[in-house]
Amino acid sequence: MIQDQPECSYADSRDLAKIVAMDHVVFNEYDWISEEIFESWIARNRRVFRVLKLGPDKVAGYYSLLPLKKPILQKFINGDLHEKRIQPDDLYAEAESAQFVSLYFFSLVMDQDHRLLTKTMLEDVFREIEEYRVKNGVQMLYATSATPEGKRLLERLGFKQISDSGKREDHHSLHVLSLLDIPDLVAYFHHCV
């Protein structure tokens, strides 16, 4: 029997129930975001979610990169905005993508049975970020750590903590990675892992 090869692609509405179910396993209830909100985000910008699939219907993991508009990004950086309050109009539409220089690395979640594929997913993350950087001039990558594993991963990838969890509405520490001094993100990723 031949097993399906893992493949990353943009998520569509059929994938969102699995994304929400994975979030309910990994995150605290306070951080859960509805399928309807996620649906509104991908209706605004299809590049927001990428999924790692094993076959056409088996989602093994996902990640999200949010191109937040500048005023919303600033509210988020200041700690005054929880992700579940992000509205579709707070995101740049795909056609507007040339207007932003920062991305919010919103989430990376792997199904418990497929954690060995995390490196495959992360490689796709850095390829996608590199594409944003080349096409849109993205220079800064922001991320929060909602779990101890997430914090360790961000540290391993070279993110620096810039805000403590106690000072933020989402109760997660904020981290940043400057892309200005990294000539090749995919090579950088391989160096980190």
C-alpha positions as CSV (number, residue, x, y, z in Angstrom):
1,M,0.0,0.0,0.0
2,I,1.4,3.4,-1.0
3,Q,1.0,6.2,1.5
4,D,0.2,9.7,0.3
5,Q,3.1,12.1,0.3
6,P,2.7,15.3,2.4
7,E,1.8,18.3,0.4
8,C,1.3,21.9,1.4
9,S,-1.4,24.0,-0.2
10,Y,-3.6,27.0,0.5
11,A,-6.6,26.0,2.7
12,D,-10.1,26.3,1.5
13,S,-13.4,26.2,3.3
14,R,-13.4,22.4,3.4
15,D,-10.3,22.4,5.6
16,L,-11.5,24.9,8.2
17,A,-13.4,22.4,10.4
18,K,-10.3,20.4,10.8
19,I,-8.2,23.5,11.6
20,V,-10.7,24.5,14.3
21,A,-10.7,21.0,15.7
22,M,-6.9,21.0,15.9
23,D,-7.0,24.4,17.6
24,H,-9.4,23.0,20.2
25,V,-6.8,20.3,21.1
26,V,-3.8,22.6,21.3
27,F,-5.0,26.0,22.6
28,N,-6.9,27.2,25.6
29,E,-10.6,27.9,25.1
30,Y,-9.9,31.6,25.5
31,D,-7.9,31.4,22.2
32,W,-10.4,29.5,20.1
33,I,-11.5,31.3,16.9
34,S,-14.7,30.3,15.1
35,E,-14.8,28.6,11.7
36,E,-16.9,31.5,10.5
37,I,-14.1,34.0,11.3
38,F,-11.5,31.9,9.6
39,E,-13.8,31.6,6.6
40,S,-14.1,35.4,6.4
41,W,-10.3,35.7,6.5
42,I,-9.8,33.3,3.5
43,A,-12.6,35.0,1.6
44,R,-10.5,38.2,2.0
45,N,-7.1,36.7,1.3
46,R,-6.8,33.0,0.3
47,R,-3.1,33.0,1.3
48,V,-3.9,33.4,5.0
49,F,-3.9,29.6,5.8
50,R,-1.8,26.8,4.4
51,V,-2.4,23.2,5.2
52,L,-0.2,20.1,5.1
53,K,-2.3,17.3,3.6
54,L,-1.8,13.6,3.3
55,G,-4.2,12.9,0.5
56,P,-7.1,15.1,-0.6
57,D,-9.0,15.1,2.7
58,K,-6.5,14.4,5.4
59,V,-5.2,17.7,7.0
60,A,-2.1,16.8,9.1
61,G,-1.4,20.4,10.1
62,Y,-1.7,24.1,9.2
63,Y,-0.1,27.4,9.6
64,S,-1.3,31.0,9.1
65,L,0.3,34.2,8.0
66,L,-1.8,37.3,8.5
67,P,-1.0,40.4,6.4
68,L,-2.5,42.9,8.9
69,K,-3.1,46.5,7.9
70,K,-0.8,48.9,9.5
71,P,-3.2,50.4,12.2
72,I,-4.4,46.9,13.2
73,L,-0.8,45.6,13.2
74,Q,0.2,48.4,15.5
75,K,-2.7,47.7,17.9
76,F,-1.7,44.1,17.9
77,I,2.0,44.9,18.6
78,N,0.9,47.2,21.4
79,G,-1.0,44.3,22.9
80,D,-4.4,45.9,22.5
81,L,-6.0,43.3,20.1
82,H,-6.7,39.6,20.5
83,E,-6.6,37.6,17.3
84,K,-10.2,36.5,17.5
85,R,-11.2,40.2,17.1
86,I,-9.4,40.5,13.7
87,Q,-12.0,41.2,11.0
88,P,-11.6,40.5,7.3
89,D,-11.2,44.1,6.5
90,D,-8.2,44.3,8.9
91,L,-6.3,42.1,6.5
92,Y,-4.8,43.1,3.2
93,A,-6.6,41.4,0.3
94,E,-4.3,39.4,-1.9
95,A,-4.4,42.1,-4.6
96,E,-3.2,44.7,-2.0
97,S,-0.3,42.7,-0.8
98,A,2.4,45.1,-2.1
99,Q,1.4,47.6,0.6
100,F,2.8,45.8,3.7
101,V,6.2,45.2,5.1
102,S,5.3,43.0,8.2
103,L,3.5,39.7,8.6
104,Y,2.0,38.1,11.6
105,F,2.9,34.4,11.9
106,F,-0.4,33.6,13.6
107,S,-0.3,29.9,14.1
108,L,1.4,26.6,13.4
109,V,-0.4,23.4,14.5
110,M,0.3,19.8,13.8
111,D,-2.1,16.9,14.3
112,Q,-0.8,14.9,17.3
113,D,-0.4,11.8,15.0
114,H,1.7,13.7,12.5
115,R,4.2,15.7,14.5
116,L,7.1,14.1,12.6
117,L,6.0,16.2,9.6
118,T,6.6,19.5,11.5
119,K,9.9,20.1,9.7
120,T,8.1,19.7,6.3
121,M,5.5,22.3,7.4
122,L,8.2,24.7,8.7
123,E,10.1,24.5,5.4
124,D,6.9,25.6,3.6
125,V,6.4,28.4,6.1
126,F,9.8,29.8,5.2
127,R,9.3,29.4,1.5
128,E,6.0,31.3,1.8
129,I,7.6,34.1,3.8
130,E,10.4,34.3,1.3
131,E,7.8,34.7,-1.5
132,Y,6.2,37.5,0.5
133,R,9.6,39.1,1.0
134,V,10.6,38.9,-2.6
135,K,7.2,40.0,-4.1
136,N,6.1,42.4,-1.3
137,G,9.2,43.6,0.5
138,V,8.2,42.0,3.9
139,Q,10.9,42.9,6.4
140,M,9.5,41.9,9.8
141,L,7.8,38.8,11.0
142,Y,5.8,38.9,14.3
143,A,4.6,35.9,16.3
144,T,3.1,35.1,19.6
145,S,3.7,32.0,21.7
146,A,0.4,30.5,23.0
147,T,2.1,27.3,24.2
148,P,5.5,26.4,25.7
149,E,6.3,24.4,22.6
150,G,5.5,27.5,20.5
151,K,7.8,29.6,22.5
152,R,10.7,27.1,22.2
153,L,10.2,26.9,18.5
154,L,10.2,30.7,18.1
155,E,13.4,30.9,20.1
156,R,15.0,28.2,18.0
157,L,14.1,30.1,14.9
158,G,15.8,33.2,16.2
159,F,12.7,35.3,17.1
160,K,13.3,37.8,19.9
161,Q,10.7,38.4,22.6
162,I,9.7,42.1,22.6
163,S,6.6,42.1,24.9
164,D,5.6,40.1,27.9
165,S,2.3,38.1,28.0
166,G,1.0,40.0,31.1
167,K,0.9,43.2,29.2
168,R,-1.2,41.9,26.3
169,E,-4.9,41.4,25.7
170,D,-4.2,37.9,24.2
171,H,-2.0,37.0,27.2
172,H,0.8,35.7,24.9
173,S,4.3,37.1,24.7
174,L,5.1,38.8,21.4
175,H,8.2,37.9,19.4
176,V,9.8,39.4,16.2
177,L,12.2,38.3,13.6
178,S,13.9,40.9,11.3
179,L,14.3,39.5,7.8
180,L,16.6,42.4,6.8
181,D,19.8,40.5,7.7
182,I,18.8,37.1,6.4
183,P,19.7,36.8,2.7
184,D,18.1,33.4,2.2
185,L,15.2,32.4,4.5
186,V,15.1,28.7,3.4
187,A,18.9,28.3,4.1
188,Y,18.3,30.1,7.4
189,F,15.6,27.7,8.3
190,H,17.8,24.7,7.6
191,H,20.5,26.3,9.7
192,C,18.1,26.6,12.7
193,V,16.7,23.1,12.6
